[in-house]
Amino acid sequence: MGESWFELAFGAHYPLLYQHRDTAEAKRCLDLLPRLAPLVEGAGELVLDLGCGDGRHLELLAKLGYDAVGLDLSAELLHRARSRLVGESSSRLVRGDMRRLPFPEGSFSSVLSLFTAFGYFGPPAANQDPVREVAKVLAPGGHWFLDYFDGDLVRDELGGKESQVTVGEMGPLVVRQEKRFVAEKSVVTKRVRLEPKPEHRTEAAELGVPVDGLEYTEQVAVFTLGELDKMAVAEGMVRVEATGGYEGQPLGEGNRWILVYRKNIKEKTT
């Protein structure tokens, strides 16, 4: 079997493609979260950055005094994260799959799924495993902070329309992206084609892009709020806060869903 799309997409080239998602944006997100619910409620409690990527949120969490652990599947992005972090923080990076978290039950006061670090495994219902794992590693009363794109907005913008195609240059690469909404699966796909500029093949190779290029198709679930709430409730979590963006606007008035789910003190029910 070939590699899954997320094993190709989150390579060394990924930070270049999403360079507009910068530290300033990460700071706006992290400034908002404690206003919605506590990240920790006692000394020594841990925060998990699930799908931490190259560590831009972890770096800020450390500066803010949080004791945080980062997990990601990408060895390349974890390598970049280690270069951003210092001291003990750099040792708290774990390579792993969010569908099978390598942590004991109740290890974390909060779990952060930021910048759409969720929904990678097919249609909405196929993403229950990471929700179950989040609930497992959360301490009772802990919070799951889910930062996701506004699914209603995506359906409105892409539903029933032709694919959106963009072509541009990023560093040593020529990048072609084709995005569309697949209604029957309730997923948004993005076909990405990366080619090195002829005069920059060495730099492109350092980013994992060979001479003949690299191609993959991202696939991310487009949820309704009801679907996300139902998935959380099935694992003993209930939504307690929600905003439509990093400025704290109401749902529907921004371009994101910032959702906070609290793990019940009691055991989950079926």
C-alpha positions as CSV (number, residue, x, y, z in Angstrom):
1,M,0.0,0.0,0.0
2,G,1.1,3.6,-0.7
3,E,1.5,6.3,1.9
4,S,-1.5,8.0,3.3
5,W,-1.9,11.6,2.0
6,F,-1.0,13.0,5.4
7,E,2.3,11.2,5.4
8,L,3.2,13.0,2.3
9,A,1.5,16.4,2.9
10,F,3.2,17.1,6.3
11,G,6.7,16.8,5.0
12,A,9.6,19.3,5.1
13,H,7.8,21.5,2.5
14,Y,4.7,21.9,4.6
15,P,5.8,25.1,6.5
16,L,6.6,26.8,3.2
17,L,3.1,26.1,1.8
18,Y,1.5,27.5,5.0
19,Q,4.0,30.2,5.8
20,H,1.1,32.7,6.1
21,R,0.0,30.8,9.2
22,D,2.6,32.5,11.3
23,T,3.5,33.1,14.9
24,A,1.2,36.2,15.1
25,E,-1.8,34.0,14.2
26,A,-0.8,31.4,16.7
27,K,-0.6,34.0,19.4
28,R,-4.1,35.3,18.6
29,C,-5.3,31.7,19.0
30,L,-3.5,31.1,22.3
31,D,-4.6,34.4,23.7
32,L,-8.2,33.4,23.1
33,L,-8.2,29.9,24.5
34,P,-7.8,30.7,28.3
35,R,-10.7,33.2,27.9
36,L,-13.0,30.3,26.9
37,A,-11.9,27.7,29.5
38,P,-8.9,27.0,31.7
39,L,-6.0,25.3,30.0
40,V,-4.8,24.1,33.4
41,E,-6.4,24.3,36.8
42,G,-3.5,23.4,39.0
43,A,0.3,23.4,39.3
44,G,2.2,20.8,37.2
45,E,-0.7,19.9,35.0
46,L,0.1,19.1,31.4
47,V,-1.2,20.4,28.1
48,L,-1.1,18.2,24.9
49,D,-0.6,19.9,21.5
50,L,-2.1,17.2,19.3
51,G,-0.7,17.5,15.8
52,C,1.9,20.0,16.9
53,G,3.6,20.3,13.5
54,D,6.7,22.5,13.5
55,G,6.0,23.7,17.1
56,R,4.8,27.3,16.6
57,H,2.1,26.9,19.2
58,L,4.4,24.9,21.5
59,E,7.0,27.6,21.4
60,L,4.4,30.2,22.6
61,L,3.0,27.8,25.2
62,A,6.4,27.5,26.7
63,K,6.9,31.2,26.8
64,L,3.5,31.6,28.5
65,G,4.6,29.2,31.2
66,Y,2.6,26.1,30.3
67,D,4.0,22.6,30.7
68,A,3.2,21.2,27.3
69,V,3.8,18.0,25.3
70,G,3.7,17.9,21.5
71,L,2.7,14.9,19.3
72,D,2.9,14.6,15.6
73,L,3.3,11.9,13.0
74,S,5.8,13.8,10.8
75,A,9.4,13.2,11.7
76,E,10.3,16.2,9.5
77,L,8.1,18.6,11.3
78,L,9.1,17.3,14.7
79,H,12.8,18.0,13.7
80,R,11.8,21.6,13.0
81,A,10.0,21.8,16.3
82,R,13.1,20.7,18.2
83,S,15.0,23.5,16.6
84,R,12.4,26.1,17.8
85,L,12.3,24.8,21.4
86,V,14.9,24.9,24.1
87,G,15.7,23.0,27.3
88,E,13.2,20.6,28.6
89,S,10.5,21.7,26.1
90,S,12.5,20.2,23.2
91,S,12.5,16.8,24.9
92,R,8.7,16.7,25.2
93,L,8.1,16.0,21.5
94,V,6.6,12.6,20.7
95,R,6.1,11.0,17.3
96,G,2.8,9.1,17.1
97,D,-0.6,8.7,15.5
98,M,-3.5,10.6,17.0
99,R,-5.7,7.5,16.6
100,R,-3.5,5.6,19.1
101,L,-2.1,8.0,21.6
102,P,0.9,6.7,23.6
103,F,-0.1,8.3,26.9
104,P,-1.8,6.9,30.1
105,E,-5.4,7.7,30.8
106,G,-6.1,11.1,32.3
107,S,-2.6,12.4,31.6
108,F,-3.6,15.9,30.4
109,S,-5.5,18.9,31.8
110,S,-6.1,20.1,28.2
111,V,-5.8,18.7,24.7
112,L,-5.3,21.3,21.8
113,S,-6.2,20.4,18.2
114,L,-5.2,23.7,16.5
115,F,-5.2,24.8,12.9
116,T,-7.4,22.0,11.6
117,A,-5.2,19.2,13.2
118,F,-8.2,16.9,12.9
119,G,-10.5,15.3,10.4
120,Y,-7.9,13.5,8.3
121,F,-9.3,10.0,8.1
122,G,-12.2,10.2,5.6
123,P,-15.8,11.2,6.0
124,P,-17.0,12.7,9.4
125,A,-17.9,9.3,11.0
126,A,-14.5,7.9,10.2
127,N,-12.9,10.3,12.6
128,Q,-14.2,8.9,15.9
129,D,-10.9,7.2,16.9
130,P,-9.0,10.4,17.6
131,V,-12.0,11.8,19.6
132,R,-12.0,8.6,21.7
133,E,-8.2,9.0,22.2
134,V,-8.6,12.6,23.3
135,A,-11.2,11.7,25.8
136,K,-9.0,8.9,27.1
137,V,-6.0,11.0,27.8
138,L,-8.0,14.0,29.3
139,A,-8.3,14.1,33.0
140,P,-11.9,14.4,34.3
141,G,-13.0,18.0,34.0
142,G,-10.3,18.7,31.4
143,H,-10.9,20.4,28.1
144,W,-10.5,19.6,24.4
145,F,-9.9,22.8,22.4
146,L,-10.8,22.2,18.7
147,D,-9.8,24.8,16.2
148,Y,-11.4,23.9,12.9
149,F,-12.6,25.6,9.7
150,D,-16.3,26.6,9.6
151,G,-17.9,23.6,7.8
152,D,-21.1,25.6,6.9
153,L,-18.9,28.3,5.2
154,V,-17.0,25.6,3.3
155,R,-20.2,24.1,2.0
156,D,-21.5,27.5,1.0
157,E,-18.3,28.5,-0.8
158,L,-17.5,25.2,-2.6
159,G,-20.7,23.2,-2.7
160,G,-22.1,22.8,-6.3
161,K,-19.2,24.8,-7.8
162,E,-16.3,24.0,-10.0
163,S,-12.9,23.2,-8.4
164,Q,-10.9,26.2,-7.3
165,V,-7.5,26.1,-8.9
166,T,-4.5,28.3,-7.9
167,V,-0.9,28.3,-9.3
168,G,2.0,30.2,-7.8
169,E,5.6,30.2,-6.7
170,M,6.7,29.6,-3.2
171,G,10.5,29.7,-2.6
172,P,12.1,27.0,-4.8
173,L,8.8,25.5,-5.8
174,V,6.0,26.0,-8.3
175,V,2.8,25.0,-6.5
176,R,-0.5,24.0,-8.1
177,Q,-3.5,23.5,-5.9
178,E,-7.0,22.3,-6.9
179,K,-9.7,22.4,-4.1
180,R,-13.2,21.0,-4.3
181,F,-16.0,19.8,-2.0
182,V,-17.1,16.2,-2.4
183,A,-20.7,16.3,-1.1
184,E,-21.4,12.5,-1.2
185,K,-18.5,12.0,1.3
186,S,-18.7,15.4,3.0
187,V,-15.0,16.0,2.6
188,V,-13.0,18.8,1.0
189,T,-10.1,17.7,-1.1
190,K,-7.1,19.6,-2.3
191,R,-4.9,18.2,-5.0
192,V,-1.4,19.5,-4.6
193,R,1.3,19.4,-7.2
194,L,4.8,20.6,-6.3
195,E,7.6,21.0,-8.9
196,P,11.1,22.4,-8.4
197,K,12.1,25.5,-10.3
198,P,14.9,24.4,-12.7
199,E,17.4,26.7,-11.0
200,H,16.4,25.6,-7.5
201,R,16.4,21.8,-7.6
202,T,18.8,21.3,-4.8
203,E,16.8,23.5,-2.4
204,A,13.6,21.7,-3.5
205,A,15.2,18.3,-2.8
206,E,16.0,19.5,0.7
207,L,12.3,20.1,1.1
208,G,11.5,16.5,-0.1
209,V,10.5,17.5,-3.6
210,P,12.3,15.4,-6.3
211,V,13.2,16.6,-9.8
212,D,10.0,15.0,-11.2
213,G,7.8,16.7,-8.5
214,L,5.6,15.6,-5.7
215,E,1.8,15.1,-5.8
216,Y,-0.8,14.2,-3.3
217,T,-4.5,14.9,-2.5
218,E,-5.4,16.2,0.9
219,Q,-8.8,15.1,2.2
220,V,-10.3,16.7,5.3
221,A,-13.8,16.0,6.7
222,V,-16.4,18.8,6.5
223,F,-18.4,18.4,9.7
224,T,-21.6,20.0,11.0
225,L,-21.6,21.3,14.5
226,G,-24.1,18.6,15.4
227,E,-21.8,15.9,14.1
228,L,-18.9,17.2,16.2
229,D,-21.0,17.5,19.3
230,K,-22.4,14.0,18.9
231,M,-18.9,12.5,18.4
232,A,-17.8,14.2,21.6
233,V,-20.8,13.2,23.6
234,A,-20.3,9.6,22.6
235,E,-16.9,9.8,24.4
236,G,-18.1,11.5,27.5
237,M,-17.4,15.1,26.5
238,V,-19.8,18.1,26.1
239,R,-19.4,21.4,24.4
240,V,-19.1,24.3,26.8
241,E,-17.9,27.2,24.7
242,A,-17.7,28.2,21.0
243,T,-16.6,31.1,18.9
244,G,-16.3,31.9,15.2
245,G,-12.7,33.0,15.1
246,Y,-9.6,34.0,17.0
247,E,-11.2,37.4,17.9
248,G,-14.0,35.7,19.8
249,Q,-16.8,36.6,17.4
250,P,-20.0,34.5,17.5
251,L,-20.3,31.3,15.5
252,G,-21.0,32.1,11.8
253,E,-19.5,35.6,11.9
254,G,-15.9,34.4,11.3
255,N,-14.3,31.7,9.2
256,R,-13.4,29.2,11.9
257,W,-15.0,27.2,14.7
258,I,-13.2,27.4,18.0
259,L,-15.0,24.7,20.1
260,V,-14.3,23.7,23.7
261,Y,-15.4,20.3,25.0
262,R,-15.3,19.4,28.7
263,K,-14.8,15.8,29.8
264,N,-17.4,14.7,32.2
265,I,-16.5,13.8,35.7
266,K,-18.6,10.7,35.5
267,E,-18.0,7.8,33.1
268,K,-19.3,8.2,29.6
269,T,-22.7,6.7,28.8
270,T,-23.8,5.0,25.6
